[in-house]
């Protein structure tokens, strides 16, 4: 019985640690079905899409690029800057990059996307 309680306690601690309250951005390898549904309705000419998960403070950025993309976040005052940098755009075939943004304790009310340092409007914004 002691082992079971100890196991449950350790599991709870690990789960709490994994549920970080820090602002973060990570590339998604397996796109959640609800996000994929939103992407499927995306206009093929759109380069940048924002998908909001209304049940959590998670957002997804969908970016189509012919090059390799890296992403980082910067919070300033009440603005979240999403910085996307592209490299090696020799290939003309577009690849889709999906990034998950976890809000954590960040306090922002605006999102600004910069692609290679240039402010870029979001082509479409959807939610589920």
DSSP file (Angstrom, degrees, kcal/mol; ACC not computed):
  #  RESIDUE AA STRUCTURE BP1 BP2  ACC     N-H-->O    O-->H-N    N-H-->O    O-->H-N    TCO  KAPPA ALPHA  PHI   PSI    X-CA   Y-CA   Z-CA
    1    1 A X     >        0   0    0      0, 0.0     4,-2.2     0, 0.0     5,-0.2   0.000 360.0 360.0 360.0 -40.0    0.0    0.0    0.0
    2    2 A X  H  >  +     0   0    0      1,-0.2     4,-2.5     2,-0.2     5,-0.2   0.891 360.0  52.5 -62.0 -38.9    2.9    2.3    0.8
    3    3 A X  H  > S+     0   0    0      2,-0.2     4,-2.7     1,-0.2    -1,-0.2   0.899 108.2  50.5 -64.5 -40.5    4.4    1.7   -2.6
    4    4 A X  H  > S+     0   0    0      2,-0.2     4,-2.4     1,-0.2    -1,-0.2   0.920 112.2  46.1 -64.3 -44.7    1.2    2.6   -4.4
    5    5 A X  H  X S+     0   0    0     -4,-2.2     4,-2.3     2,-0.2    -2,-0.2   0.907 113.5  49.7 -65.2 -41.5    0.8    5.8   -2.5
    6    6 A X  H  X S+     0   0    0     -4,-2.5     4,-2.5     2,-0.2    -2,-0.2   0.916 111.0  49.7 -63.0 -42.8    4.4    6.7   -3.1
    7    7 A X  H  X S+     0   0    0     -4,-2.7     4,-2.4     1,-0.2    -2,-0.2   0.921 111.7  48.0 -61.4 -45.2    4.0    5.9   -6.8
    8    8 A X  H  X S+     0   0    0     -4,-2.4     4,-2.2     2,-0.2    -1,-0.2   0.885 111.9  50.7 -64.0 -39.4    0.9    8.1   -7.0
    9    9 A X  H  X S+     0   0    0     -4,-2.3     4,-2.0     2,-0.2    -2,-0.2   0.926 111.8  46.0 -64.9 -46.1    2.7   10.9   -5.2
   10   10 A X  H  X S+     0   0    0     -4,-2.5     4,-2.5     1,-0.2    -2,-0.2   0.896 111.9  52.2 -64.7 -40.8    5.7   10.8   -7.5
   11   11 A X  H  X S+     0   0    0     -4,-2.4     4,-2.5    -5,-0.2    -1,-0.2   0.913 108.8  50.4 -61.5 -43.0    3.5   10.7  -10.6
   12   12 A X  H  X S+     0   0    0     -4,-2.2     4,-2.2     2,-0.2    -1,-0.2   0.895 110.4  49.7 -62.9 -40.4    1.6   13.7   -9.4
   13   13 A X  H  X S+     0   0    0     -4,-2.0     4,-2.2     2,-0.2    -2,-0.2   0.924 111.4  48.7 -64.7 -44.2    4.8   15.6   -8.9
   14   14 A X  H  X S+     0   0    0     -4,-2.5     4,-2.0     1,-0.2    -2,-0.2   0.906 111.4  49.5 -63.3 -41.7    6.1   14.7  -12.3
   15   15 A X  H  X S+     0   0    0     -4,-2.5     4,-1.2     1,-0.2    -1,-0.2   0.899 110.7  50.2 -64.7 -39.9    2.8   15.7  -14.0
   16   16 A X  H  < S+     0   0    0     -4,-2.2    -1,-0.2     1,-0.2    -2,-0.2   0.891 110.2  50.5 -64.9 -39.0    2.8   19.1  -12.1
   17   17 A X  H  < S+     0   0    0     -4,-2.2    -1,-0.2     1,-0.2    -2,-0.2   0.864 108.6  51.9 -67.1 -35.9    6.4   19.7  -13.3
   18   18 A X  H  < S+     0   0    0     -4,-2.0     2,-1.7     1,-0.2    -1,-0.2   0.752  94.0  74.6 -72.6 -24.0    5.5   18.9  -16.9
   19   19 A X  S  < S-     0   0    0     -4,-1.2    -1,-0.2    -3,-0.2    -4,-0.0  -0.538  79.7-171.8 -88.7  70.6    2.7   21.4  -16.8
   20   20 A X        -     0   0    0     -2,-1.7    84,-0.2     1,-0.1    -2,-0.1  -0.275  27.0-150.1 -69.1 147.5    5.0   24.4  -16.9
   21   21 A X        +     0   0    0     83,-0.1    84,-2.3     2,-0.1     2,-0.3   0.059  62.6 111.2-103.8  24.0    3.7   27.9  -16.5
   22   22 A X  S    S-     0   0    0     82,-0.3     2,-0.2    83,-0.1    82,-0.2  -0.754  77.5-106.2 -99.7 146.0    6.3   29.4  -18.7
   23   23 A X        +     0   0    0     -2,-0.3     2,-0.3    80,-0.2    80,-0.2  -0.495  55.3 163.3 -63.5 130.3    5.7   31.0  -22.1
   24   24 A X  E     -A  102   0A   0     78,-2.0    78,-2.3    -2,-0.2     2,-0.4  -0.989  33.1-153.5-152.0 158.6    7.0   28.6  -24.7
   25   25 A X  E     +A  101   0A   0     -2,-0.3     2,-0.4    76,-0.2    76,-0.2  -0.998  19.8 172.7-134.5 131.3    7.0   27.7  -28.4
   26   26 A X  E     -A  100   0A   0     74,-2.0    74,-3.2    -2,-0.4     2,-0.3  -0.995  35.3-112.1-138.2 143.7    7.6   24.2  -29.7
   27   27 A X  E     -A   99   0A   0     -2,-0.4     2,-0.5    72,-0.2    72,-0.3  -0.582  34.3-131.2 -74.2 135.7    7.3   22.7  -33.2
   28   28 A X        +     0   0    0     70,-3.2    70,-0.4    -2,-0.3     3,-0.2  -0.761  25.5 179.5 -92.4 126.5    4.5   20.2  -33.4
   29   29 A X  S    S+     0   0    0     -2,-0.5     2,-0.6     1,-0.3    -1,-0.2   0.822  80.0  39.3 -91.3 -38.8    5.3   16.8  -34.9
   30   30 A X  S    S-     0   0    0      0, 0.0     2,-0.3     0, 0.0    -1,-0.3  -0.933  85.7-143.5-115.8 108.2    1.9   15.3  -34.5
   31   31 A X        -     0   0    0     -2,-0.6     5,-0.0    -3,-0.2    -2,-0.0  -0.533  21.0-116.1 -75.1 127.4   -0.8   17.8  -35.2
   32   32 A X     >  -     0   0    0     -2,-0.3     4,-2.5     1,-0.1     3,-0.4  -0.318  26.0-116.3 -59.9 145.2   -3.9   17.5  -32.9
   33   33 A X  H  > S+     0   0    0      1,-0.2     4,-2.2     2,-0.2     5,-0.1   0.862 113.5  52.0 -54.2 -41.6   -7.1   16.5  -34.9
   34   34 A X  H  > S+     0   0    0      1,-0.2     4,-1.5     2,-0.2    -1,-0.2   0.884 111.3  47.4 -65.2 -37.2   -8.9   19.8  -34.1
   35   35 A X  H  > S+     0   0    0     -3,-0.4     4,-2.3     2,-0.2    -2,-0.2   0.911 109.8  53.2 -68.3 -42.3   -6.0   21.9  -35.3
   36   36 A X  H  X S+     0   0    0     -4,-2.5     4,-2.4     1,-0.2    -2,-0.2   0.879 104.8  55.5 -60.4 -38.2   -5.7   19.8  -38.4
   37   37 A X  H  X S+     0   0    0     -4,-2.2     4,-0.9     1,-0.2    -1,-0.2   0.917 109.1  46.9 -60.3 -42.9   -9.4   20.5  -39.1
   38   38 A X  H >< S+     0   0    0     -4,-1.5     3,-0.5     1,-0.2    -2,-0.2   0.897 111.7  50.8 -65.2 -39.9   -8.7   24.2  -39.0
   39   39 A X  H >< S+     0   0    0     -4,-2.3     3,-1.8     1,-0.2    -2,-0.2   0.881 102.8  60.2 -64.6 -37.9   -5.7   23.9  -41.2
   40   40 A X  H 3< S+     0   0    0     -4,-2.4    -1,-0.2     1,-0.3    -2,-0.2   0.789 104.0  50.6 -62.1 -27.1   -7.7   21.9  -43.8
   41   41 A X  T << S+     0   0    0     -4,-0.9    -1,-0.3    -3,-0.5    -2,-0.2   0.428  86.2 118.0 -89.1   1.1  -10.0   25.0  -44.1
   42   42 A X  S <  S-     0   0    0     -3,-1.8     2,-0.2    -4,-0.2    -3,-0.0  -0.450  75.7-110.5 -70.0 137.5   -7.0   27.2  -44.7
   43   43 A X    >   -     0   0    0     -2,-0.2     3,-2.1     1,-0.1    -1,-0.1  -0.507  23.5-129.7 -64.9 131.7   -6.9   29.0  -48.0
   44   44 A X  T 3  S+     0   0    0      1,-0.3    -1,-0.1    -2,-0.2    -2,-0.1   0.740 107.7  57.6 -58.8 -22.4   -4.0   27.5  -50.0
   45   45 A X  T 3  S+     0   0    0      2,-0.0    -1,-0.3     0, 0.0     2,-0.2   0.596  84.2 103.2 -83.8 -11.0   -2.7   31.0  -50.7
   46   46 A X    <   -     0   0    0     -3,-2.1     3,-0.1     1,-0.1    76,-0.0  -0.528  46.6-175.8 -74.7 136.7   -2.4   31.8  -47.0
   47   47 A X        +     0   0    0      1,-0.3    17,-2.3    -2,-0.2     2,-0.4   0.739  69.1  38.7 -98.4 -31.3    1.1   31.7  -45.6
   48   48 A X  E     +B   63   0A   0     15,-0.2    75,-1.4    73,-0.1    76,-1.2  -0.982  61.7 174.2-133.9 126.9    0.3   32.3  -41.9
   49   49 A X  E     -Bc  62 124A   0     13,-2.5    13,-3.0    -2,-0.4     2,-0.5  -0.983  17.1-152.6-133.6 142.9   -2.5   31.1  -39.8
   50   50 A X  E     -Bc  61 125A   0     74,-2.4    76,-2.7    -2,-0.4     2,-0.5  -0.968  11.2-168.7-113.6 128.7   -3.3   31.4  -36.1
   51   51 A X  E     -Bc  60 126A   0      9,-2.9     9,-2.7    -2,-0.5     2,-0.4  -0.979   7.6-155.7-120.3 123.7   -5.4   28.7  -34.4
   52   52 A X  E     -Bc  59 127A   0     74,-2.7    76,-2.0    -2,-0.5     2,-0.8  -0.836  10.0-147.5-102.7 133.0   -6.8   29.2  -30.9
   53   53 A X  E > > -B   58   0A   0      5,-2.2     3,-1.4    -2,-0.4     5,-0.5  -0.882  11.7-164.0 -94.3 107.1   -7.7   26.5  -28.5
   54   54 A X  T 3 5S+     0   0    0     -2,-0.8    -1,-0.1     1,-0.3     5,-0.0   0.647  83.1  60.5 -70.7 -14.4  -10.6   28.0  -26.6
   55   55 A X  T 3 5S+     0   0    0      3,-0.1     2,-0.3    -3,-0.0    -1,-0.3   0.545 116.4  18.2 -90.1  -6.9  -10.4   25.4  -23.8
   56   56 A X  T < 5S-     0   0    0     -3,-1.4    -3,-0.1     2,-0.2     2,-0.0  -0.884  87.0 -97.4-147.9 178.1   -6.8   26.3  -22.8
   57   57 A X  T   5S+     0   0    0     -2,-0.3    46,-1.7    -5,-0.1     2,-0.4  -0.163  81.6 121.3 -93.4  39.4   -4.3   29.1  -23.2
   58   58 A X  E   < -BD  53 102A   0     -5,-0.5    -5,-2.2    44,-0.2     2,-0.3  -0.860  37.8-177.8-107.2 138.2   -2.7   27.3  -26.2
   59   59 A X  E     -BD  52 101A   0     42,-2.3    42,-3.6    -2,-0.4     2,-0.4  -0.921  13.5-146.7-127.6 156.3   -2.3   28.7  -29.6
   60   60 A X  E     -BD  51 100A   0     -9,-2.7    -9,-2.9    -2,-0.3     2,-0.5  -0.987   2.8-156.1-125.1 134.8   -0.9   27.2  -32.8
   61   61 A X  E     -BD  50  99A   0     38,-2.4    38,-2.6    -2,-0.4     2,-0.5  -0.948   7.6-163.0-107.8 127.0    0.9   29.1  -35.6
   62   62 A X  E     +BD  49  98A   0    -13,-3.0   -13,-2.5    -2,-0.5     2,-0.4  -0.955  13.7 177.6-112.0 122.3    0.8   27.5  -39.0
   63   63 A X  E     -BD  48  97A   0     34,-2.9    34,-3.1    -2,-0.5     2,-0.5  -0.989  17.9-153.8-130.9 130.5    3.5   28.8  -41.4
   64   64 A X  E     + D   0  96A   0    -17,-2.3     2,-0.3    -2,-0.4    32,-0.2  -0.909  27.4 159.6-106.4 127.4    4.2   27.7  -44.9
   65   65 A X  E     - D   0  95A   0     30,-2.4    30,-2.9    -2,-0.5     4,-0.1  -0.988  45.6-141.0-146.2 150.9    7.7   28.3  -46.2
   66   66 A X  S    S+     0   0    0     -2,-0.3    25,-0.4    28,-0.2    27,-0.2   0.556  89.4  55.3 -85.3  -9.6   10.0   27.0  -48.9
   67   67 A X  S    S-     0   0    0     22,-0.2     2,-0.3    28,-0.1    21,-0.2  -0.472 101.0 -75.4-112.8-175.6   13.0   27.1  -46.4
   68   68 A X  E     -E   87   0B   0     19,-2.8    19,-2.2    -2,-0.2     2,-0.4  -0.653  50.4-150.3 -80.4 137.4   13.9   25.8  -43.0
   69   69 A X  E     -E   86   0B   0     -2,-0.3     2,-0.3    17,-0.2    17,-0.2  -0.907  16.7-174.6-118.6 138.6   12.2   27.7  -40.2
   70   70 A X  E     -E   85   0B   0     15,-2.2    15,-2.6    -2,-0.4     2,-0.4  -0.948  13.4-159.2-122.7 151.1   13.2   28.4  -36.6
   71   71 A X  E     +E   84   0B   0     -2,-0.3     2,-0.3    13,-0.2    13,-0.2  -0.964  15.3 166.2-134.1 146.4   10.9   30.1  -34.1
   72   72 A X  E     -E   83   0B   0     11,-1.8    11,-3.0    -2,-0.4     2,-0.3  -0.975  22.9-131.9-151.2 162.2   11.3   32.0  -30.9
   73   73 A X  E     -E   82   0B   0     -2,-0.3     2,-0.3     9,-0.2     9,-0.2  -0.852  14.2-174.9-117.2 150.9    9.1   34.2  -28.7
   74   74 A X  E     -E   81   0B   0      7,-2.0     7,-3.4    -2,-0.3     2,-0.5  -0.963  11.1-154.7-143.6 128.7    9.7   37.6  -27.0
   75   75 A X  E     +E   80   0B   0     -2,-0.3     2,-0.4     5,-0.2     5,-0.2  -0.900  16.8 173.6-104.5 126.8    7.3   39.3  -24.7
   76   76 A X  E >   -E   79   0B   0      3,-2.7     3,-2.9    -2,-0.5     2,-0.2  -0.983  61.1 -48.0-136.3 125.0    7.5   43.0  -24.4
   77   77 A X  T 3  S-     0   0    0     -2,-0.4    30,-0.2     1,-0.3    -2,-0.0  -0.353 123.4 -23.8  50.5-116.4    5.0   45.0  -22.4
   78   78 A X  T 3  S+     0   0    0     -2,-0.2    31,-2.7    30,-0.1    32,-1.4   0.097 119.7  95.4-109.1  22.3    1.6   43.6  -23.5
   79   79 A X  E <   -Ef  76 110B   0     -3,-2.9    -3,-2.7    29,-0.2     2,-0.6  -0.937  58.9-151.5-118.8 135.0    2.8   42.3  -26.9
   80   80 A X  E     -Ef  75 111B   0     30,-2.8    32,-3.0    -2,-0.4     2,-0.6  -0.923  13.5-156.7-101.9 117.2    3.9   38.8  -27.8
   81   81 A X  E     -Ef  74 112B   0     -7,-3.4    -7,-2.0    -2,-0.6     2,-0.7  -0.844   2.3-161.8 -93.6 123.7    6.4   38.8  -30.7
   82   82 A X  E     -Ef  73 113B   0     30,-2.9    32,-3.1    -2,-0.6     2,-0.7  -0.935  11.6-160.0-103.3 114.5    6.5   35.5  -32.6
   83   83 A X  E     -Ef  72 114B   0    -11,-3.0   -11,-1.8    -2,-0.7     2,-0.5  -0.860  10.3-176.3-104.3 116.1    9.8   35.6  -34.5
   84   84 A X  E     -Ef  71 115B   0     30,-3.3    32,-3.0    -2,-0.7     2,-0.5  -0.946   3.9-168.6-111.7 126.2   10.1   33.2  -37.5
   85   85 A X  E     -E   70   0B   0    -15,-2.6   -15,-2.2    -2,-0.5     2,-0.4  -0.954   4.7-158.2-116.6 132.3   13.3   33.0  -39.3
   86   86 A X  E     +E   69   0B   0     -2,-0.5     2,-0.3   -17,-0.2   -17,-0.2  -0.871  12.9 174.8-111.9 144.9   13.7   31.2  -42.7
   87   87 A X  E     +E   68   0B   0    -19,-2.2   -19,-2.8    -2,-0.4    -2,-0.0  -0.931  56.5  27.4-138.5 161.4   16.8   29.8  -44.2
   88   88 A X    >   +     0   0    0     -2,-0.3     3,-0.6   -21,-0.2    -1,-0.2   0.920  58.9 168.4  54.8  54.5   17.7   27.8  -47.3
   89   89 A X  T 3   +     0   0    0      1,-0.2    -1,-0.2   -22,-0.2   -22,-0.2   0.005  39.2 113.8 -88.3  31.4   14.8   28.9  -49.5
   90   90 A X  T 3   +     0   0    0    -24,-0.1     2,-0.3     2,-0.0    -1,-0.2   0.804  58.2  80.9 -69.9 -28.8   16.3   27.4  -52.6
   91   91 A X    <   -     0   0    0     -3,-0.6     0, 0.0   -25,-0.4     0, 0.0  -0.628  67.0-157.1 -80.3 133.0   13.5   24.8  -52.8
   92   92 A X        +     0   0    0     -2,-0.3     2,-0.4     2,-0.1    -1,-0.1   0.553  64.6 101.2 -87.8  -7.0   10.3   26.2  -54.3
   93   93 A X  S    S-     0   0    0    -27,-0.2     2,-0.2     1,-0.0    -2,-0.1  -0.662  73.6-129.1 -81.8 127.2    8.1   23.6  -52.7
   94   94 A X        -     0   0    0     -2,-0.4     2,-0.4   -30,-0.1   -28,-0.2  -0.510  19.7-161.9 -76.7 140.6    6.3   24.9  -49.6
   95   95 A X  E     - D   0  65A   0    -30,-2.9   -30,-2.4    -2,-0.2     2,-0.5  -0.946  17.2-126.0-119.0 144.4    6.5   23.0  -46.4
   96   96 A X  E     - D   0  64A   0     -2,-0.4     2,-0.4   -32,-0.2   -32,-0.2  -0.793  21.5-168.5 -95.8 127.7    4.1   23.5  -43.5
   97   97 A X  E     - D   0  63A   0    -34,-3.1   -34,-2.9    -2,-0.5     2,-0.5  -0.957   1.7-166.2-113.9 131.2    5.4   24.2  -40.0
   98   98 A X  E     - D   0  62A   0     -2,-0.4   -70,-3.2   -70,-0.4     2,-0.4  -0.978   5.0-171.5-121.3 127.1    3.1   24.1  -37.0
   99   99 A X  E     -AD  27  61A   0    -38,-2.6   -38,-2.4    -2,-0.5     2,-0.5  -0.950  14.7-143.3-121.1 137.4    4.2   25.6  -33.7
  100  100 A X  E     -AD  26  60A   0    -74,-3.2   -74,-2.0    -2,-0.4     2,-0.6  -0.866  13.4-160.1 -99.4 127.0    2.4   25.3  -30.4
  101  101 A X  E     -AD  25  59A   0    -42,-3.6   -42,-2.3    -2,-0.5     2,-0.6  -0.940   0.7-162.4-110.6 121.0    2.5   28.4  -28.1
  102  102 A X  E     -AD  24  58A   0    -78,-2.3   -78,-2.0    -2,-0.6   -44,-0.2  -0.911   6.5-155.7-103.5 124.0    1.8   27.9  -24.4
  103  103 A X    >   +     0   0    0    -46,-1.7     3,-1.9    -2,-0.6   -80,-0.2   0.866  25.0 169.4 -69.7 -39.1    0.9   31.1  -22.7
  104  104 A X  T 3  S-     0   0    0      1,-0.3   -82,-0.3   -82,-0.2    -1,-0.2  -0.391  71.9 -27.9  60.8-135.6    2.0   30.1  -19.2
  105  105 A X  T 3  S+     0   0    0    -84,-2.3    -1,-0.3    -2,-0.1   -83,-0.1   0.334  99.9 132.5 -93.1   5.7    2.0   33.2  -16.9
  106  106 A X    <   -     0   0    0     -3,-1.9     2,-0.6   -85,-0.1   -26,-0.0  -0.291  47.3-149.3 -63.2 141.7    2.7   35.6  -19.7
  107  107 A X        +     0   0    0    -30,-0.2     2,-0.3   -28,-0.1    -1,-0.1  -0.833  39.9 135.1-116.1  91.2    0.5   38.7  -19.7
  108  108 A X        -     0   0    0     -2,-0.6   -29,-0.2     1,-0.1   -30,-0.1  -0.956  33.6-173.3-133.1 154.0    0.0   39.9  -23.3
  109  109 A X  S    S+     0   0    0    -31,-2.7     2,-0.3    -2,-0.3   -30,-0.2   0.348  72.3  54.3-125.9   2.6   -3.1   41.0  -25.2
  110  110 A X  E     -f   79   0B   0    -32,-1.4   -30,-2.8     2,-0.0     2,-0.4  -0.983  62.9-151.4-136.2 148.8   -1.6   41.4  -28.7
  111  111 A X  E     -f   80   0B   0     -2,-0.3     2,-0.4   -32,-0.2   -30,-0.2  -0.980  10.3-173.3-120.8 131.9    0.3   39.1  -31.0
  112  112 A X  E     -f   81   0B   0    -32,-3.0   -30,-2.9    -2,-0.4     2,-0.5  -0.991   9.8-154.8-124.4 125.1    2.8   40.4  -33.5
  113  113 A X  E     -fG  82 120B   0      7,-0.5     7,-3.0    -2,-0.4     2,-0.5  -0.870   7.6-169.1-103.6 130.9    4.4   38.0  -36.0
  114  114 A X  E     -fG  83 119B   0    -32,-3.1   -30,-3.3    -2,-0.5     2,-0.6  -0.978   4.2-165.9-118.6 123.6    7.8   38.8  -37.5
  115  115 A X  E >  S-fG  84 118B   0      3,-2.5     3,-1.8    -2,-0.5   -30,-0.2  -0.948  82.5 -17.6-109.5 117.9    9.2   36.8  -40.4
  116  116 A X  T 3  S-     0   0    0    -32,-3.0    -1,-0.2    -2,-0.6   -31,-0.1   0.875 131.2 -52.0  51.6  40.9   12.9   37.5  -41.0
  117  117 A X  T 3  S+     0   0    0    -33,-0.3     2,-0.5     1,-0.2    -1,-0.3   0.338 114.7 115.9  84.9  -6.7   12.5   40.6  -38.9
  118  118 A X  E <  S-G  115   0B   0     -3,-1.8    -3,-2.5     1,-0.0    -1,-0.2  -0.829  72.2-115.6-101.0 129.8    9.6   42.0  -40.8
  119  119 A X  E     -G  114   0B   0     -2,-0.5     2,-0.4    -5,-0.2    -5,-0.2  -0.427  39.2-168.4 -58.9 131.9    6.1   42.5  -39.3
  120  120 A X  E     -G  113   0B   0     -7,-3.0    -7,-0.5    -2,-0.1     2,-0.1  -0.991  17.4-126.0-131.6 128.9    3.8   40.2  -41.1
  121  121 A X        -     0   0    0     -2,-0.4     2,-0.5    -9,-0.1   -73,-0.1  -0.421  27.9-113.5 -71.9 148.7    0.0   40.1  -40.9
  122  122 A X        -     0   0    0      1,-0.2   -73,-0.2    -2,-0.1     3,-0.1  -0.713  20.2-150.3 -79.9 126.4   -1.8   36.8  -40.0
  123  123 A X  S    S+     0   0    0    -75,-1.4     2,-0.3    -2,-0.5   -74,-0.2   0.887  74.3   1.1 -68.9 -39.8   -3.7   35.7  -43.1
  124  124 A X  E     -c   49   0A   0    -76,-1.2   -74,-2.4    -3,-0.1     2,-0.4  -0.998  57.6-158.7-150.8 150.1   -6.4   33.9  -41.1
  125  125 A X  E     +c   50   0A   0     -2,-0.3     2,-0.3   -76,-0.2   -74,-0.2  -0.996  21.7 163.5-131.0 126.3   -7.3   33.2  -37.5
  126  126 A X  E     -c   51   0A   0    -76,-2.7   -74,-2.7    -2,-0.4     2,-0.3  -0.819  11.8-167.0-133.8 173.1   -9.6   30.4  -36.4
  127  127 A X  E      c   52   0A   0     -2,-0.3   -74,-0.2   -76,-0.3   -68,-0.0  -0.970 360.0 360.0-155.1 169.5  -10.4   28.6  -33.2
  128  128 A X              0   0    0    -76,-2.0   -75,-0.2    -2,-0.3    -1,-0.1   0.256 360.0 360.0-145.7 360.0  -12.0   25.5  -31.7
